[in-house]
C-alpha cells in the first residue's frame, strides 16, 4: 500500500504539471572533463561468429540462427581501427568462456592468442580495454552440468576468471565480471534452462563468482577498476538491485549502468519492449538513473556501460529519432548530471557495429551498420551516428546552448516518486 500511495501522489502532482509542461528543459551545459571516458561496447557471442558450443548457440538454433554474426573473430583489427578513428578511448569486448575452454580444464591456445591480439590492438590504438568475463554465455559443457544451478559452475568460472585475469592484469584493462546479471538469469529461465525457483540460488552463485573475480583482479592489479554492469529497469530499480547488485556492493570500484528504456507519465511505450517493438526514446531518463545510483552509491563513480538506439532493419523509428539526435540528447543529460554534481566518469555507446540481438538480426544498434544476413562481405557502413559521436567525443559533449530534440518528460517514473516530484529542471 505504501508503494501505491507514493505512486498515486506522484500522479496527482504530475496531473497539475502536464498542461503547463515546457516544450523543453534546456539549460546551458558545460563540457565534460578531459578525463571523462568515451567508449563503445560489444560482446563476443553477438559479434564474433564461428561460435563454439554454448548455451546460446543452442538457444539460437530455436530462433534466428546466429551464423557468422559480423565476424569480429576475423575482423577485429578493422573494427578496433574504426573505433580509434572516432576518438574512442575505451573499447569494451567480451571474452567467450566457451571459446577458450571448450572442455573442462582444456584451454585453447589459438583462441587465447586471438584475445591476446585483440587486447594488443586496443592498447596499441591508445584505447583502454574493458573486458567482460561473462556476457550471458557459458560453455555447452557448463550447460550440461546445470549451468548456474550447479555449484560446479561456480568453481569452474572461478578457475576460468583466474586464468583470464592473470593473462591481462598488466593491460590496464577495466573489468566487467557479469553483464546484466538479472537479465542473464531471466534469459536462462525464458530459454528453459532454469526456473524461477532456481533464481535465488543462481544469484547467490553469481554474486560469489563476482566477488571471487574481483579479489583475483585486485590481487593482480590493485589499481584496476571492476564492476558488474546492471540493466536499468525503471519504476522499481531497487527491486532488481536486491537480486544482485546489493549483494556485491562492497566489491565494486564503479557502478556500471546500462540505460535503454525510460518511463514517464507521458511516455509509457517501454511496455512495447515486451513484444519486441521499439519504445520511444526518453533521454532525460538517463539523468534520473544516474541520480538514483549516485544517491545509492555516494562513494562510487558511475559509468554508462551501455546506451544505444535500435532501428528495425534501418527503417525509421516510430518516434522519428535519428541516431545523431539520440546520441546528442543522451549526452546532453549526462552533462546535466555531471553539472549537478553526479560523479559520472564515462559513456559507452552500444554498439560499434550491428550484431546478433539474442535471437534476431532485425534490431540494428550499430554506429556502423552491417547486413549479416544478406551481405557476404559484411561491409561496415557508417551511419549518421559515426560523425555525431566523433564530434561529441572531440568536443567533450554537446554545445552549451544545445536544445534537446526530445522534450523533458512529464513525471518521470524512473525512480518514483522522487524523479517525478523533483525534476531536473
Secondary structure, DSSP 8 states (H G I E B T S, - for coil): -HHHHHHHHHHHHHHHHHTT--S----------TT-EEEEE--HHHH--S--SBHHHHHHTTSS--TTTT-HHHHHHHHHHHHHHTT--EEEEE--HHHH-SBTTB--HHHHHHHHHHHHHHHHTT-EEEEEEESS--BHHHHHTTGGGSHHHHHHHHHHHHHHHHHHGGGT-EEEEESSHHHHHHHHHHTTS--TTTHHHHHHHHHHHHHHHHHHHHHH-TT--EE--EE--SS-HHHHHHHTGGGGGGG-SEEEEE-----BTTB-GGGGGGGT------TTHHHHHHHHHHHHTTTSEEEEEEE---EETT---TT---HHHHHHHHHHHHHHHHHTT--EEEEEEE-SB----SS-S-EE--SEE--TTT-TT---EE-HHHHHHHHHHHHTSS-TT---SS---SSB-SSTTHHHHS---
